[in-house]
């Protein structure tokens, strides 16, 4: 799957997501959302995120990264590294920002050490996600159990993900169901942010422990 994902030069993916949050009283509540991601490797992406709690747009053009919060009409722009893989790491380390569906840019790539932490893996068997024939896998790592459904055949695409946090007694989960378009139509304008009327520019807060470079 990782090798196939790295072979894709451009794609669009729509994800229906679900994320649990544990309240102070220990009760688990679930928030749903949707992500639309357009990618042109190695240095373009656009993501639109809508959920019960927020609405965000992420744009990256190989030189700068912009995050726009539509509901409050605030945005911030910072210089960006030259590749998507570097972008995800830098945003996380410097600003504690998580790129939507960031794993799609990391799986199987050089320097991605996530697989080294796997302590168990099981092939659960054939399954079906939204009418697509898949193979269902269950894996364990320190602090998280995760499941992935990978499309069978020549197009080894992840079709469904479930991550379960095992360090919390409530065992909150994150899930996403993915629909793919491997021949999207777009131009460079899709990755360029043009502030709408009334938009206010702000500055990202530095993540704890980070230093400005």
N, C-alpha and C positions, 0 to 999 in steps of 0.2 A: 504493500500500500504506500509506504513512504517513497519508494523509488518511482512509482507511478505518479504520485502527487508532485514530485519534483520535476517530472517531465512535462507538466502542463504549463504552457506559456501564458495562457489567459483563461479565465473561467469566471462564472457567476454562480454563487450558491445562496440559496434561501434557507434559513434555519428557523424552525419553530422551537422556542426554548422554554424551559421551566427551571426555576431556581428556588430552593428552599432557604428560608431564613429562620433561625431559632430565636424566639423571643426570650426576654429576661426570665420569664417564668418557666422556660423549658419547652413551651409549646412550639411546634413547627408549623410555619405558614409557607405557602407557595405562591410565587409570582411568575406570571407567564410573559412571553415577549416574542419578538421576531427580529431576525437579523437578515439584511440583504447585503452581500459582499461582492464587489466587482474587483478583480485582480488582473493586472498585466505585469508579469515578471520582467525584470527583477525589481522594479522601482515605482510601481503605481498601485494604489488601491483606494477604494471608496467603500465605506461601510455606513449603513443606516440602521440604527438600533431603536426599536420601539418596545417599551415594556409598560407594565402597570405603574412603574415608578419614575421612568425617565424617557426622554427622546433625545438621541444624540446622532451627530453625523461626524464621521472621521474621514479626513482626506489627506492623501500623501502623494506627492508628485516627484519624489526622488531628491528634492531639495528642502522642502519644508513640510511640516505636519500641522494640520489644523483640527481642532475639536470644537464643534459648535453645538451648544445646547439650545435647541429650537424653542422650547417652551418659555425660557427666560430670556432668550435672544442674546446670550453671551457667547463669545468665542475667544480662543487663544491660539496663537501660531508660534511655533518654534522651529529653528533650523533642524534638519533631519539628516541622518546618515544615508548612504547611497543604496542600501538594499532593505528589503522587507524584513529579513531575518534580523538584521542589526537594529532596525527600527523597534521591533517588539521588545528587544532586550533593553535598549536605551530608555524607552518610555517607562518601562517597569522600574528600572533602577533609579532613574532621575526624578520621575514624577508619580510613581506608583499608579500608572495608567495601564490597564489591561487592554490590549488590542483584541477586538472581537474575533473569535475563532482563531486565536493565535497559533494553536497547535497545527493548523493546516500548513503553516510556513516552516514548521520545525521537524515534523515527523521524519525520521530517518536521515536527517541532515548531519553533516560533520559537526562535531562539537555539541550535539544535543545529547545530553547524558541521561535523559529521562528513562530510556530503556534499561540502563544499568541498574536502576533501582527496583526493577521488577523482581519479585520474590516467588511468584507463581503465575502460571498462565494455563488456561484450559480452553480447548476448542469445544464449545458447547454443541455445535452442529449447525445444520442448515436452518435458516429462518427467512422471514419475509418482512420487508419494511416498505409500506406504501406500494405494494405490488411488485417490488424488486427483490429478486432472489439474492440472499446474502449468506455469509458465514458469520456466526455469532461467537465472539471470543470474550472470556472473562479473565481479568488480570488483577494482580494484587501488588501494591507497593506500600511502603511505610506511610500510614496515615490515610490512604485512599484505596478503595476498590473501584475498578472501572471496567466498563463493558463497551465493546465496539462491534458494530455490525458492518462488515465489509462486503461490498457488491461482488458477486461471483463473476467469473469470466475475465475478459480482457480489460475491463474498466474497474480497477480495484479501488473504488471510491468508498470512503466512510459514509454510511447512510444514517447511522444513529449512534449516539454516545450517551452513556450514563456514568457519572462520577459520584461516588458515595464517600463522604468524609467519615472515616472510622475513628477519629480522635474525639468525636463529640458523641455523647450517649444518644442524642436524638438522630444521629446518622443522616444529616441533611444531604440532599441530592441535587445535582445539576444534570439536565438532559437536553439533548437537541436532536431533532430529526432534520436531515439535510436533503435538499433537492438541488440538482446540479444542471447547469447549462455550460457546456464545454466550447461553445462557439458564440460568445456574446458579441453584440455590436456596440461599439463605443468610440469616442475620440478623446483627445487630451483634455478637452473641456470638462469631462466627467470627473477629473481628479483635481480641478481647480476651484478654490473657494472664492466666491464673490459675496462679500457681506451684504445681507439684506438690509432694507431700510430700518434704522433704529438699532442695529446690532451694536453691542458694546464690546470692545476688545479688553480682555483681562490678561493676567499673567498666571501661568501654572505655578502652584506651590511646589517647592522642592520636597521630595520624599525624605523621610527621616533617615539620616545617615549618608545622604548623597551629597556630592560636592559639584558645583558648577564647573563645566569644562568649556 
